[in-house]
Structure formats: C-alpha cells, structure tokens
C-alpha cells in the first residue's frame, strides 16, 4: 500500500526536480520488482498505469521519441535534444528498464514457471488483466521442451473477458484467475478441477486448448 501511494504521488530527483505521478524512478534493483509488488498485492491497476504512462520518465516515453526497443536511458534520444550528451552510456536495447517484459510475460500474459518443476513440465497460468481499460488484450507464447505454451486474454465491448490457453502434451498447468463477487465465470468443460482460493479461482489443466470467460453479473 505504501508503494502504491508513492507511485500515484509526484516524485523528485536528486536535484529536486518534480515529476508527475506514475513516473518511473527506480533503478537496477527496484525496476524488476515494482510491477510484481503492485499486482501481487492488490494494486494491478497502479501497475498498468505505471506501465502505460507516456511522460518522462516512463517506459513508454521513449516510444513517443521513436523507440522500438527499451533503452538504457529513458531519454537516450529526444526530438528536442537529440542524443543530449548521453552517448557515453547509451544502449538502445538494454535489460535495466527492459526487465519489465518479465512481468508482461508472467503476469500480464500470465505464463509463469513452477520453480519445483524443471522445463515447464508443470507451470502456472496467472494472467492479470488491465482494469483501467487502457490495455484491452494481451497474448504471449513460450516454446518449452514439451511444445508451445500459449496464454492470452481480451476484453470484449460488453465487458466479458475471454481467456485462451494452450497446454502442451505431457504437461500440466495450474490456472489462477482473479475473480470478484460480481463476476460469473464460465470454465472450459475440459478443466480437470476448480476451486476458489480467496479472490482467485484455481483450475488444474491437462494438455489441450482451453477457453474461459468471465462476465460481470447484471
């Protein structure tokens, strides 16, 4: 909760310059975990607003300046200042801020390894949708030793969320779908079992292709 309050508040750099809410002020240590910390503790909306912010400094600010990769410096190049004397340390395809793709794969799309099960013999599907409405679909795949794992979701105009998954042969997955009291879930008939764990519906999936739907109760 304290982290979420910081994210939604203005920030200041070492020189005292003020930046707007949802500015990305973390470095090597904090950046890989900030979206995980938010989305895994009831603040997925704040994680998505942080992800989708376009002002400086943010992940999408470089996109407004022509980026097609994530840069080492969020202002590595700007239309106004060019390279801005950043040439001495200025990778245009860099892990430091690019590590957000780990969260995009494991939470937004939802493909997450089971550390106790090597090579994705068992894995987790735990997609987190964007309740802010900015991102209306996401999809990803991972080519494991057993075959291609697929996970994706889209939000229909009527508010229905449609999830699609592929579990390769000779593997199993645990599906974890966030659900509220106002949601009505339509599980795929091939799901092996399902139970509610707080605000998460969990299903065990064998190999195959699956479609789940969650609708708001009228």
N, C-alpha and C positions, 0 to 999 in steps of 0.2 A: 504493500500500500504506500509506503514511504517512497519507493522508487517510482511508482505511478504518479505521485504528487510532484516529484522532481521533473518527470517527463512532460507533464502538462503545464509546467511553470516556465517562465523565461529563464535563460541561462546566461552566465557571464564567463568570458575567457579570462586568462591570466592578466590581461591588460585592462580588465574591467568593461570590455565592450559587451553590450547586451544583445542577446539573440532570442528569437521568438520561441514559444512553446513548440515541442516536438523537434527541437534542434538536436542533432547527433553530436554529443560532446564527449563520447567515450574513445578509448584508445585500444591498444592490442589486448589488454586484459579484459576490459568490460564489454567490448563490442560483440564478441561471440555469444554472450550470455544475456544481453539485455532483453531481447525479444522472447527468449525462453523464460526468463524470470517473470516477465509480464504475463505471457499467455498461459503459463502453467500455474498461475496464481490468481486467476480470475480477471485479468486485465488484457485479454486478447484484443479488444478494441483499441487500447492505447498502443499495443504493439503494431497493429496495422496502420494507425495514424502516423506513428513514427516511421514505418516503412514507406508510406506513401507521401510523406512531406516533400515538397519541392524547393523550399527555401534553403539558403546556405546557413549552417552546414547540414546536409542530409544526404541519404543515399540517392535520391532522385534529382538533386541539384545538378550533378554532372550531366545527367540526361538532358536537362534544359540547355546545357552548353555543348551538346553534340556527342556525348559519350555513348558508346555501345558496350562498354565493359565497366567494371568498377575500378576506380583509380586509387592510387596510394594516397593522394591528396584530393580532397573533395573539390578543391579549386585548382587542380593541376593545370587547367586551361579554362579561361573565361572569354566570352566575346568582348568584354570590356578591356581586360588587361593582358590578353594573350597568355603566355606561359608565366607571367608575373614573377620572374626570377626564381621559379621553382625547379629549374632544370637539374639541379644537383641531386635531388631525391624525388623522382617523379615518374614512377612506374605507372603505366596506363592499363595494367592488368594485374591486380595485386590482392593478396589474401586479406590484408588488415581489415578493410571495410567489406571486402568480398565474402568474408565468412558468414554474412547474413544468408547466403544461399544454403547453408546447412540448416538453418531454421526454416527456410522456404521448403526444403525437401522434407524435413522431418515433422514439421507442424502444419504449415500451410497446405502442402500436398499430402503429408501425413505418413510417408514411408520411413519407418524407424527401425533400426536393427535391435534384436534381442541380444544383449551382450553375453548371455549364457548359452546362446545357440549359434555356433560359428556358421558363416557363409549363408546367412538368411534361411537356414533350414526351418526355423521359426522366426517370425518377425511381427512387428506391431504396425497397424494402420491406425493413425490417430490424427486425422485431418481436423484443422481448426478453420472455420470459415470467417469471413470478414463481416461482422455485424454492422460496420459503419456504412456499407453499401458501395464503397469505392472499388473494391475488387469483387467481381461477381462470378468468377470462375478461376480454377487452378487445376493443373494436371501435371503429373510427372511420372517417369518410369525409371527403374533401375534394373540393369541386366545382371542378375545374380548367376551363380554357378548352376542353379536349377532352372533358370529361364527368366523371362521378363516379368518383373513386378510392376503393376500399374495402379495408380491411385489418382482420382480426380473428383471434383465437385463443381456444380454450377447452381446458381440461384435463379430460379425462373421468375418471370414478371409477377406471378401471383404469390411469391414468397416461398414456394416449395424449394427445398434443397435436394438435389439429386446427386447421389454419390455413386461412382463406378469404381470397381476394384478388379484386379486380376491377381490370383494367387497361383504360382506355377505348380506343376506336378511335383509330387513328393515333398511338398512343404505345407506348413500351416501358418495361419496368421490370427492374431487377436485384434479384432476391430474395436476401437473405442470412439464412440460418437457422443459429443456433448449434446445434452437434451434438457429442455426446461419443462416446467409444469404445463406450459401452453402448447407443447409440441406433441404431435401424433406421428409415430414412426411406423413406416411400412417396410419391414425387413424382407430381404430376399429369402424365398422359401428354402433355399439350399443351405442357409446358415445352420451350423450344427447345433448351436445352443445360444441363448442370450439371457442376460440378467442385468439389473440396474445396480450401479455402484455410485450412490450419491447422484450427481448430475451427469453421470456418464452411463451410456448403455454399452455393454460389452458383449461381443459375439465371437465365437470361435469359428473360423472359416477353414475348410479344407481347400484343396486345389480347385480352381474353376474361376468363372467370371460372375460377378455379383453386382446387383443394383439395389440400393436402398433409397428410400425417400423419407424426408421429414417435412411435415406440414404443420402450420400453425392452426390450432383449434379455433373454429369460428365462434 
